Amino acid sequence: MILKPDYNVISLFDIDFKEIKSQGINAVLFDLDSTVMPSKSGEYPSEVKNLFEELKQNFVVAIISNNKNKEYVSKVQAMSDFPVIGEANKPNPAVMRDFLKSVNILPEQTLVIGDRPLTDILSGKLLGAKTALVDSITRETENKPTRFVRWLERLVIRK
């Protein structure tokens, strides 16, 4: 099934990046809101900052987001020392493909990480990359309607 991720984990921190590297992965593309920072917060949690520092030693790291708020994306870019690209129009993988071409990395050498099967995982699959579905970084505090939608999305990928 095209929506089924290669890795389905609770948290970013459950991904074995050493194992990922041993599989020939050279780039890690993250979704932004609810994946690496609370939605619309414009702030990385300290443990995510530490993860980025570790990953940059072995991978090309970038954030590819559907967020269309140029001011917000610019704010995130200003606090990041790696590319942050907004208006990606996922699940269309074109923006990811263009980024990978710019850094000479093939899609099959890439891991796409996100919290939404219908955008992040589908775009990674259409790209030809490995994919990892993570739960929202704010899963403990999300409202009930949002949690219900996430539950429904995950129900679909279990089949």
N, C-alpha and C positions, 0 to 999 in steps of 0.2 A: 504494500500500500504506500502510495506516494507521501502521505502525511505522517507515516510512522518514522520517528527519529531513530538514528543509529544509537543514540544514548538518550535515555529518559531518566533524569535524576531530579532530586528535590532542589539541589542548590548548585550554583557554580563551583562551590568548593568540594563537591562530590565527584567532579570530573578528574580523572587521572591524566594530567597533562604530560607526564613522562611517557605513559603508554601511548598517548595520542602522538607525541613526537616520534616514538619508535615506529609508528605506522606510516611515517613519511609526511605527516602534516607539518606545514611550514607557516601557515597563516591562520589566525583565529579572528573571525568577524563576529562581533557582538551586536545584539539589538541594544537599544538604550533604555527606554523607560520600562520599569518593572523587571528588567534583566540585570543591569549593572547599577541602577540607582532607582530610588523610589520615584514613581511616575510624577513627572513635571516638577521635581524637586530641584534639579540643577546641581545636586551635590552627590558625590560618590561617598559611600560609606568607607571608613578607613580600611576595612579588610579587603574591599574591592581595589582600592588604590594599591595595597600591598600585592594583591594578585597580579595586577597589571605590571608592576615593577618586575616581578618574577617572570611573567610570560614574555616580556619584551626581550629578555636575554636569549630566548630560543625561538620566538615566533615573530612574524609581522602581526601587529595588533591593529585593529580598526573597529570603529563603531559605525554601523550602517543602520540608520533609523528612518522610519516613515514620518517622523515628526516634521511638520511643515513650518513651524515657528522659527524663522531665521534668527531672531534675537536669542531665543533659547538655545538653539543649536550652536550659535556663535559663543555663547557663554560656556557651554560644555567644552567646545573646542579650545577656548582660552585656558581651561584648567587641565587640558589633556596634552600630553606630548606625543600623540599619535593621531592619525586622521579620524575626524568625526564628520560623517556625511549624513545630512538630512534629506528629506524629500525623496527617499529611495523608491517609493512606489512598489514595495514588496506586496505580493509575491513575485512580481516581475524581477528577475535576477540581473537585469541589465546594469544597474549601478554597481552591484558587487562584481560583475564580470569586468566592467571597465576599471574598477579599482585594482583587481587582481592583475589585469594586463599591465597597469602602470607600475606594478612592483614585481613583474615577471614571475608570478606564481600561478600555477595551474589550479583550476577548480578542484581537481581530485587531491590536491595538496592542502586543502582548506577545510576548516571546521567552522560551521555557522552555529552560533549559540543564541537561543532566544526563548521567550516565554509563550509564544503563540504558534500553534500548529499551522493555522491557515495563512499566516504571513511569513514568519521566520523560517519554520521548518520547510514549508512548501517552496519558498524561494531558494533555500539551500539545496533541496532535492532537484529543482529545476536547473540550478547552476551545475549540478554534478558533484557537489561537495558532501562531506560527512556532516551530520547534523546532531545537535544536542538540545533537547527540550528541557528547560529548567522551570521550576515553579517561580512565581513572582518573588522578588527579593523582599516584598512586604506582605507575604502570604499570611502572616500572623495578625495583621491589622487591616487587611482589605475588607471592604464591605461585602455583605452577603450576596447581593446581585452579581458582583464581579466574581466572587468565588464560585457561584453557581455556573456562570458562563465558562469559567476555566474547567470546572468539573465536566460539563458537557463536551467541551473540546477534547479533553483527555479520554472521555468515553468513546468518542469517534475513533481515535487512533488505536484503541485496544483491540479493535476488530480486525 
